[in-house]
Amino acid sequence: MSIGPVTTPPREISVVEPVSPALERVKRVLFRPFDPGKWFVIGFCAWLAFLGEGGGGGLNFNGPGGGNHGGDFRHGFAQARDYVLSNLGWILPLMAMLVVMGIGLGLLFLWLNSRGKFMFLHCVALDKAQVAEPWSRFVHEGNSLFLFRLGLGLIGWVLALPLVALIIVLIVRMVQRGEPDVGGILGAVGLGMGLVGLAIVFAIIHKLTTDFVVPIMFLRRNRCLAAWRELWALLAANAGQFVLYLLFSIVLGMAIAVIVFGAVIITCCLAGCLMILPYLGTVLLLPVLIFKRCYSLYFLAQFGHDYDVFPAEPPPGAPPAM
């Protein structure tokens, strides 16, 4: 099977130029004319496309200051361990049930998310508010994306779990000894940095898959690995441009965060409360989501007509297509 066209860009690739057409596309899709029904339909596709990808809350490790709580902590740790060991009869089945349910929901969300990415791209690229058409049209591509992301996730877990286990072992040993040691702290920090590096690598793969592999699959109607091979050839020939794209995407993300935060403050947190609601929050953030989707599409289109997902515009004065 051929990889597909990898064209040499006829002009310099810009990371700034796609911003303007992406903004114009947002206006065209959502505001010309303004149609609430269209918002809710495209919002549903966007909700599926980002299902399970929302950010989670952090953990607060700040405790009351003063005093030496090492002995109390060791005592509590020993009590918790003894309680778990004496109640394994019901704790293990409960944990197994929760793990199975969690895995099942995770797989369902990943599958719906993979199908939703093509549905959302279909609506944005063709300026159509449709659900059934892209759902059935891109079934094979969505399933291929799901299998690729599932395999990638399993690889990530295989690489990350040993690091997490070693960190836990180091921390437990320091707790049992009742005092930290330099070797244990440095080991845990080093392993933690390894986890961060691993997370960054997989985050980049996820972004490249969403931003570029999905549009290539959309255009070629091929499987995820074939699209990744085509993108890899494009990356090898234009590595600098894609590095700039990733860096500029961070800048855009920060600017968007500032705008959203400003909207929350101006509305006295009303917008923030609505944005955290499932589906409705996606509808409210639809201009931002469409802009981000369009920005990557217009960047990719700079590499040649074969990478342009948008239909060609009819010349001025041409009769409308029937």
C-alpha positions in Angstrom: 0.0 0.0 0.0 1.4 3.4 -1.0 2.1 5.9 1.7 0.4 8.7 -0.2 1.5 12.0 -1.6 4.2 13.9 0.3 4.5 17.1 -1.6 7.3 19.6 -1.3 5.8 22.8 0.0 5.9 25.5 -2.8 6.4 28.3 -0.3 7.6 29.0 3.2 5.4 27.4 5.8 4.1 29.8 8.4 2.7 29.1 11.9 1.1 32.6 12.0 -0.7 32.7 8.7 -3.3 30.0 9.5 -4.6 32.1 12.4 -6.5 34.5 10.2 -8.3 31.9 8.0 -9.1 29.9 11.1 -10.8 32.9 12.7 -12.7 33.5 9.4 -13.8 29.8 9.4 -15.2 30.2 12.9 -17.3 33.2 11.8 -18.5 31.4 8.8 -19.5 28.2 10.6 -21.1 29.7 13.7 -22.1 33.3 12.9 -23.0 33.6 9.2 -25.8 33.2 10.0 -26.1 32.5 13.7 -28.1 29.3 14.1 -28.5 27.9 17.7 -29.6 24.5 16.3 -26.3 24.3 14.3 -24.4 25.2 17.4 -26.0 22.3 19.4 -25.5 19.7 16.6 -21.8 20.6 16.0 -21.4 20.9 19.7 -22.5 17.3 20.2 -19.9 16.2 17.7 -17.3 18.3 19.5 -18.4 16.9 22.8 -17.8 13.3 21.5 -14.5 14.4 19.9 -13.2 15.6 23.3 -15.0 13.1 25.5 -12.7 12.0 28.4 -10.0 14.5 27.5 -10.9 17.2 30.0 -8.4 18.3 32.6 -8.7 16.9 36.1 -8.2 18.6 39.4 -4.9 18.6 41.3 -4.1 17.1 44.7 -3.3 19.4 47.5 -0.5 18.1 49.6 -0.3 21.1 51.9 -0.8 20.2 55.5 -0.7 22.0 58.9 2.8 23.2 59.7 4.9 22.7 62.8 5.6 19.6 64.9 7.1 16.2 64.0 4.3 14.0 62.5 6.6 11.2 61.4 5.5 8.9 64.2 1.8 9.6 63.7 2.1 9.0 60.0 3.9 5.7 60.5 1.3 4.6 63.0 -1.6 5.5 60.7 0.2 3.7 57.8 0.5 0.6 59.9 -3.2 0.8 61.0 -4.3 1.2 57.4 -2.1 -1.8 56.3 -3.5 -4.0 59.1 -7.1 -3.1 58.2 -6.6 -3.9 54.5 -4.9 -7.2 55.3 -7.7 -8.2 57.7 -10.5 -7.3 55.2 -9.1 -8.7 51.9 -12.2 -10.9 51.5 -14.4 -8.0 50.4 -11.8 -5.3 49.5 -10.2 -7.4 46.7 -13.6 -8.2 44.9 -14.6 -4.5 45.3 -11.3 -3.3 43.8 -11.6 -5.8 41.0 -15.1 -4.7 40.2 -14.1 -1.0 40.2 -11.1 -1.7 38.0 -13.2 -3.6 35.5 -15.8 -0.9 35.4 -13.2 1.8 35.0 -11.5 -0.1 32.1 -14.9 -0.6 30.5 -15.8 3.1 30.7 -12.4 4.1 29.5 -12.6 1.9 26.4 -16.1 3.2 25.7 -15.0 6.8 26.0 -11.9 6.2 23.8 -14.0 4.6 21.1 -16.6 7.3 21.1 -13.9 9.9 21.2 -12.2 8.4 18.2 -15.4 8.3 16.2 -16.2 11.8 17.3 -13.0 13.3 16.0 -14.0 12.5 12.5 -17.6 13.7 13.1 -16.3 17.1 14.3 -13.8 17.4 11.5 -16.6 16.6 9.0 -18.8 19.4 10.4 -15.9 21.9 10.4 -14.4 21.1 7.0 -17.7 21.0 5.2 -19.6 23.6 7.2 -22.4 21.1 7.9 -24.3 20.3 11.1 -24.6 16.5 10.8 -24.3 13.6 13.1 -25.6 10.4 11.4 -23.7 11.0 8.1 -20.2 11.3 9.5 -20.9 8.6 12.2 -21.6 6.0 9.5 -19.3 7.3 6.9 -16.1 7.2 8.9 -16.8 4.0 10.9 -13.6 2.2 9.6 -11.4 5.2 10.1 -12.8 5.8 13.6 -12.2 2.2 14.6 -8.7 2.2 13.2 -7.9 5.4 15.2 -9.4 3.7 18.3 -7.2 0.6 18.0 -4.1 2.7 17.4 -4.7 4.9 20.5 -5.5 1.8 22.5 -2.2 0.2 21.5 -0.4 3.4 22.2 -2.1 3.7 25.6 -1.0 0.1 26.5 2.6 0.9 25.5 2.4 4.0 27.7 1.2 2.0 30.7 3.8 -0.7 30.2 6.5 2.0 30.3 5.1 4.1 33.1 4.0 1.4 35.6 7.6 0.3 36.5 8.6 3.9 37.1 5.5 4.4 39.3 6.1 1.2 41.2 9.8 2.2 41.9 8.7 5.6 43.2 6.2 4.0 45.5 8.8 1.5 46.8 11.2 4.3 47.5 8.6 6.4 49.4 7.4 3.4 51.4 10.9 2.5 52.4 11.5 6.1 53.6 8.2 6.0 55.6 9.1 2.7 57.2 12.5 4.0 58.2 10.8 7.1 59.7 13.1 9.6 57.9 13.9 10.6 54.4 17.3 9.9 52.9 19.2 11.7 50.1 19.4 8.6 47.9 15.7 7.9 48.1 14.7 11.5 47.4 17.0 11.8 44.4 15.9 8.4 43.1 12.2 9.4 43.4 12.9 12.8 41.8 14.8 11.2 38.9 12.0 8.6 38.3 9.5 11.4 38.5 11.4 13.4 35.8 11.4 10.2 33.7 7.6 10.0 34.1 7.3 13.7 33.0 9.5 13.1 30.0 7.4 10.1 29.0 4.2 12.0 29.4 5.5 14.8 27.1 6.5 12.3 24.4 3.0 10.7 24.5 1.3 14.1 24.6 3.2 15.1 21.4 2.2 11.9 19.7 -1.4 12.5 20.7 -1.4 16.0 19.4 0.2 15.0 16.1 -2.3 12.2 15.7 -5.3 14.5 16.4 -4.1 17.5 14.5 -2.6 15.8 11.4 -3.1 12.1 11.2 -6.9 12.4 11.6 -7.2 14.9 8.7 -4.9 12.6 6.5 -7.2 9.7 7.3 -10.2 11.9 6.5 -8.7 12.8 3.1 -7.3 9.4 2.1 -9.9 7.2 3.8 -7.1 4.9 5.0 -6.0 3.4 8.3 -4.2 5.1 11.1 -0.8 3.5 10.6 -0.8 4.3 6.9 -1.7 8.0 7.7 1.1 8.0 10.4 3.6 6.8 7.8 2.6 9.6 5.5 2.9 12.1 8.3 6.2 10.7 9.4 7.6 11.4 5.9 6.2 14.9 6.0 7.8 15.4 9.5 11.2 14.2 8.4 11.2 16.6 5.5 9.9 19.6 7.5 11.0 19.0 11.1 11.7 22.6 11.8 8.2 23.8 10.8 6.5 21.2 12.9 8.6 22.1 15.9 7.6 25.7 15.5 4.0 24.6 15.1 4.1 22.8 18.5 5.7 25.8 20.2 3.3 28.3 18.7 0.4 26.0 19.7 1.5 26.5 23.3 1.5 30.2 22.8 -2.0 30.0 21.3 -3.2 27.9 24.1 -2.0 30.4 26.7 -3.7 33.2 24.8 -6.9 31.3 24.6 -6.7 30.5 28.4 -6.3 34.2 29.1 -9.4 35.0 27.0 -11.5 32.3 28.6 -10.4 33.3 32.1 -11.3 36.9 31.2 -14.7 35.8 30.1 -15.2 34.0 33.4 -14.2 37.0 35.4 -16.4 39.4 33.4 -19.4 37.2 33.9 -18.7 36.8 37.7 -17.8 33.1 37.2 -21.2 32.4 35.6 -19.5 31.4 32.3 -17.1 29.2 34.3 -19.9 27.4 36.0 -21.6 26.7 32.7 -18.4 25.6 31.0 -17.9 22.7 33.5 -21.3 21.3 32.6 -21.1 18.3 30.3 -22.1 19.0 26.7 -23.4 22.5 27.5 -19.8 23.6 28.3 -18.6 22.3 25.0 -21.4 24.2 23.1 -20.3 27.4 24.9 -16.6 26.8 24.0 -17.4 25.8 20.4 -15.8 28.9 18.9 -12.5 28.0 20.6 -12.7 24.4 19.7 -13.4 25.1 16.0 -10.6 27.7 15.9 -8.1 25.1 17.3 -9.3 22.5 14.8 -9.2 24.9 11.9 -5.7 26.2 12.8 -4.2 22.8 12.5 -6.1 22.2 9.2 -4.9 25.4 7.6 -1.4 24.7 8.7 -1.5 21.3 7.1 -3.0 22.7 3.9 0.2 24.8 3.4 2.0 21.6 2.4 -0.1 21.3 -0.8 -3.6 20.8 -2.2 -3.4 17.1 -1.3 -3.5 18.1 2.4 -6.4 20.6 2.2 -9.6 19.2 3.7 -11.7 22.3 2.8 -13.7 22.1 -0.4 -12.6 24.5 -3.2 -14.5 27.7 -3.2 -16.5 28.4 -6.4 -15.2 31.4 -8.4 -17.1 34.7 -8.0 -20.3 34.8 -10.0 -20.4 31.0 -10.4 -23.9 29.5 -9.9 -24.4 27.6 -6.6 -23.8 23.8 -6.7 -27.0 21.8 -6.9 
